[in-house]
Amino acid sequence: MKNKKVIILSLIALGCIALSFLFSWLFLIPVVFIIFINQKELFSGKNNKKSKN
């Protein structure tokens, strides 16, 4: 596992998507924020690797 934070947030997002199908579409709102956080985390990791080399 390279990035545990991204994996955990992705699993939470998948759970929210499942809840949106079962209960209410409002569970999609946290998914948008989690996707934004994951992209920010992944792209900051790429920039840090380039600057270290």
N, C-alpha and C positions, 0 to 999 in steps of 0.2 A: 504494500500500500504506500503510495507516494504522498498522497495528501488526504489525511483522514477527515479534515474539516469539510472538504468538498464532497467526499463520499457520504458523510453523515447528513449534510444538508440536502444532498440529492435524494437520499432515502426518505427524509422528511417531506420533500417535495412530492415524491411518488405517493406517499401516504396521503397527502393533502389532495392529490388528484383523485385517488380512490375514494376519499370522503366526498369529493365534489360529485362523483357519479352516484354515490349512495344517498347523500343527504341534501346538500345545497351547493349551488354554484359559487357561493361566497368563499368556499375553501380554495378557490383558484387565486384569490388575492395574495395570500402568503407565498404562493408558488412564484409569482412575478418577482417578489422581493428576493426570494431565495435564488432564482436564476440570476438576478442582477449581482448578488453577493458572490455567487460561484464564478461568474465571468470576471468580476473584479479580482478575485483571488487567483484565478488561473492566468490571467494576463499579467498580473503583477509578478507572478512566479517566473514567467518567460522573460520579462524585462530584467529581473534580478539575475537570472542565469546569464544573460548576454553581457551585463555589466561586470560580472565576476570574471568572465573569460577574457 
